[in-house]
Amino acid sequence: MTTEIKAIGNKNEKTGFVVSTKMAKTIIVETTRRVQHPLYKRMINKRKKFYAHDEEGQANVGDVVRIIECRPMSKLKRWKLGEIMRKAVQVTTDLSSIGIQPGREQRASVKKKKK
C-alpha cells in the first residue's frame, strides 16, 4: 500500500475477502470465524460483513484484505482498508485477448416435425 497507516494505540484488525466494490470509496469485507456450537459441540463457520473505507479504490472483488478499526465514517462504515494481502485473479470477458474474433453468433435452427 502506498500510504502508511499510523499505529496509535491498539486498533482492532480483521482479515477477510472483499465481496463487493460497487459503492464509491467503500468495500464490503466478509470475515469468517469458526466457533463451537453450544449444544451440539460441532464446529461451525460464522460469517459477518463489514463496510470499510477504501480511499483510492485499490481493492477488487476476491482480494484478501486487512481492515483496521477507525472512527465512524457513516451509518455503517467503522473500518478502513489497512492493506491488500493477496490480489485475486481478474477474469476478462474480452475474447480478442485470447485470439477469438467476436462476431454475430449463429443460432442453430431446429426444425419441428409436422404431424
Contacts in CASP RR format, 6 or more apart in sequence:
PFRMAT RR
TARGET T0000
AUTHOR 0000-0000-0000
METHOD contacts of the structure
MODEL  1
MTTEIKAIGNKNEKTGFVVSTKMAKTIIVETTRRVQHPLYKRMINKRKKF
YAHDEEGQANVGDVVRIIECRPMSKLKRWKLGEIMRKAVQVTTDLSSIGI
QPGREQRASVKKKKK
1 58 0 8 1.000
1 81 0 8 1.000
1 82 0 8 1.000
1 83 0 8 1.000
1 84 0 8 1.000
2 56 0 8 1.000
3 55 0 8 1.000
5 68 0 8 1.000
5 80 0 8 1.000
5 82 0 8 1.000
11 68 0 8 1.000
11 69 0 8 1.000
11 70 0 8 1.000
12 68 0 8 1.000
12 69 0 8 1.000
13 66 0 8 1.000
13 67 0 8 1.000
13 68 0 8 1.000
13 69 0 8 1.000
14 29 0 8 1.000
14 31 0 8 1.000
14 50 0 8 1.000
14 66 0 8 1.000
14 67 0 8 1.000
14 79 0 8 1.000
15 31 0 8 1.000
15 64 0 8 1.000
15 65 0 8 1.000
15 66 0 8 1.000
15 67 0 8 1.000
15 85 0 8 1.000
16 29 0 8 1.000
16 30 0 8 1.000
16 31 0 8 1.000
16 32 0 8 1.000
16 64 0 8 1.000
16 65 0 8 1.000
16 66 0 8 1.000
16 67 0 8 1.000
17 29 0 8 1.000
17 30 0 8 1.000
17 62 0 8 1.000
17 63 0 8 1.000
17 64 0 8 1.000
17 65 0 8 1.000
18 27 0 8 1.000
18 28 0 8 1.000
18 29 0 8 1.000
18 59 0 8 1.000
18 60 0 8 1.000
18 61 0 8 1.000
18 62 0 8 1.000
18 63 0 8 1.000
18 65 0 8 1.000
18 88 0 8 1.000
19 28 0 8 1.000
19 29 0 8 1.000
19 30 0 8 1.000
19 49 0 8 1.000
19 61 0 8 1.000
19 62 0 8 1.000
20 27 0 8 1.000
20 28 0 8 1.000
20 61 0 8 1.000
21 27 0 8 1.000
21 28 0 8 1.000
21 54 0 8 1.000
21 57 0 8 1.000
21 59 0 8 1.000
21 60 0 8 1.000
21 61 0 8 1.000
25 53 0 8 1.000
25 54 0 8 1.000
25 55 0 8 1.000
25 57 0 8 1.000
26 51 0 8 1.000
26 52 0 8 1.000
26 53 0 8 1.000
26 54 0 8 1.000
26 77 0 8 1.000
27 51 0 8 1.000
27 52 0 8 1.000
27 54 0 8 1.000
27 57 0 8 1.000
27 59 0 8 1.000
27 65 0 8 1.000
27 81 0 8 1.000
28 49 0 8 1.000
28 50 0 8 1.000
28 51 0 8 1.000
28 52 0 8 1.000
29 49 0 8 1.000
29 50 0 8 1.000
29 51 0 8 1.000
29 52 0 8 1.000
29 65 0 8 1.000
29 67 0 8 1.000
29 79 0 8 1.000
30 47 0 8 1.000
30 48 0 8 1.000
30 49 0 8 1.000
30 50 0 8 1.000
31 47 0 8 1.000
31 48 0 8 1.000
31 50 0 8 1.000
32 45 0 8 1.000
32 46 0 8 1.000
32 47 0 8 1.000
33 45 0 8 1.000
33 46 0 8 1.000
33 48 0 8 1.000
34 43 0 8 1.000
34 44 0 8 1.000
34 45 0 8 1.000
34 46 0 8 1.000
35 43 0 8 1.000
35 44 0 8 1.000
35 46 0 8 1.000
36 42 0 8 1.000
36 43 0 8 1.000
36 44 0 8 1.000
37 43 0 8 1.000
37 44 0 8 1.000
50 67 0 8 1.000
50 78 0 8 1.000
50 79 0 8 1.000
51 74 0 8 1.000
51 76 0 8 1.000
51 77 0 8 1.000
51 78 0 8 1.000
51 79 0 8 1.000
52 65 0 8 1.000
52 67 0 8 1.000
52 77 0 8 1.000
52 79 0 8 1.000
52 80 0 8 1.000
52 81 0 8 1.000
53 70 0 8 1.000
53 73 0 8 1.000
53 77 0 8 1.000
53 79 0 8 1.000
53 80 0 8 1.000
53 81 0 8 1.000
54 80 0 8 1.000
54 81 0 8 1.000
55 80 0 8 1.000
55 81 0 8 1.000
58 81 0 8 1.000
58 84 0 8 1.000
59 65 0 8 1.000
59 81 0 8 1.000
59 84 0 8 1.000
60 87 0 8 1.000
60 88 0 8 1.000
60 90 0 8 1.000
61 88 0 8 1.000
62 88 0 8 1.000
63 84 0 8 1.000
63 85 0 8 1.000
63 86 0 8 1.000
63 87 0 8 1.000
63 88 0 8 1.000
64 84 0 8 1.000
64 85 0 8 1.000
64 86 0 8 1.000
64 88 0 8 1.000
65 81 0 8 1.000
65 82 0 8 1.000
65 83 0 8 1.000
65 84 0 8 1.000
65 85 0 8 1.000
66 81 0 8 1.000
66 82 0 8 1.000
66 83 0 8 1.000
66 85 0 8 1.000
67 79 0 8 1.000
67 80 0 8 1.000
67 81 0 8 1.000
67 82 0 8 1.000
68 79 0 8 1.000
68 80 0 8 1.000
68 81 0 8 1.000
68 82 0 8 1.000
69 78 0 8 1.000
69 79 0 8 1.000
70 78 0 8 1.000
70 79 0 8 1.000
70 80 0 8 1.000
71 78 0 8 1.000
72 78 0 8 1.000
73 80 0 8 1.000
95 101 0 8 1.000
95 102 0 8 1.000
96 102 0 8 1.000
END
